[in-house]
Amino acid sequence: MLAKITVADYMATRLVTLTEDTNVIDAIKKLLDHKITCAPVVDSKGHLIGMFSEKDGMRVFLESVYNQGMSGKVGEYMTTETISVDASSSIVDLAENFKKSPVRSFPVFEDGKFVGVISRIDVLRALVAIK
């Protein structure tokens, strides 16, 4: 049964997004307020240009300790080399990718267009939904 489930069945499509000009502290507040581990960074046309995650927030934290200040833009800290998945991919294949990767969420594309984000939690939701 799980083998028939696709990424599109469980991906998040109502996303909290950021721009590269977003202040990093505001970005971290958004992650905390929405209880999410990352947010896609998009350009003015909604195209994905990176991801800002908890890990990127750790870089902000450490830099603020060493440099005695908390400033900067998301574009300075975001991860630009993202691993993406296709919306039609099997959630089982996705689980394999998560098992091999420290990344907690992947951007999802359909026909070359950014359409959502899928996380480890989404995969677990799929597992308990069939039981």
Secondary structure in CASP SS format (residue, H / E / C, confidence):
PFRMAT SS
TARGET T0000
AUTHOR 0000-0000-0000
METHOD secondary structure of the structure
MODEL  1
M C 1.00
L H 1.00
A H 1.00
K H 1.00
I C 1.00
T E 1.00
V H 1.00
A H 1.00
D H 1.00
Y H 1.00
M C 1.00
A E 1.00
T C 1.00
R C 1.00
L C 1.00
V C 1.00
T C 1.00
L E 1.00
T C 1.00
E C 1.00
D C 1.00
T C 1.00
N E 1.00
V H 1.00
I H 1.00
D H 1.00
A H 1.00
I H 1.00
K H 1.00
K H 1.00
L H 1.00
L H 1.00
D H 1.00
H H 1.00
K C 1.00
I C 1.00
T C 1.00
C E 1.00
A E 1.00
P E 1.00
V E 1.00
V E 1.00
D C 1.00
S C 1.00
K C 1.00
G C 1.00
H C 1.00
L E 1.00
I E 1.00
G E 1.00
M E 1.00
F E 1.00
S E 1.00
E H 1.00
K H 1.00
D H 1.00
G H 1.00
M H 1.00
R H 1.00
V H 1.00
F H 1.00
L H 1.00
E H 1.00
S H 1.00
V H 1.00
Y H 1.00
N H 1.00
Q C 1.00
G C 1.00
M C 1.00
S C 1.00
G C 1.00
K E 1.00
V H 1.00
G H 1.00
E H 1.00
Y H 1.00
M C 1.00
T E 1.00
T C 1.00
E C 1.00
T C 1.00
I C 1.00
S C 1.00
V E 1.00
D E 1.00
A C 1.00
S C 1.00
S C 1.00
S E 1.00
I H 1.00
V H 1.00
D H 1.00
L H 1.00
A H 1.00
E H 1.00
N H 1.00
F H 1.00
K H 1.00
K H 1.00
S C 1.00
P C 1.00
V C 1.00
R C 1.00
S E 1.00
F E 1.00
P E 1.00
V E 1.00
F E 1.00
E E 1.00
D C 1.00
G C 1.00
K E 1.00
F E 1.00
V E 1.00
G E 1.00
V E 1.00
I E 1.00
S E 1.00
R H 1.00
I H 1.00
D H 1.00
V H 1.00
L H 1.00
R H 1.00
A H 1.00
L H 1.00
V H 1.00
A H 1.00
I H 1.00
K C 1.00
END
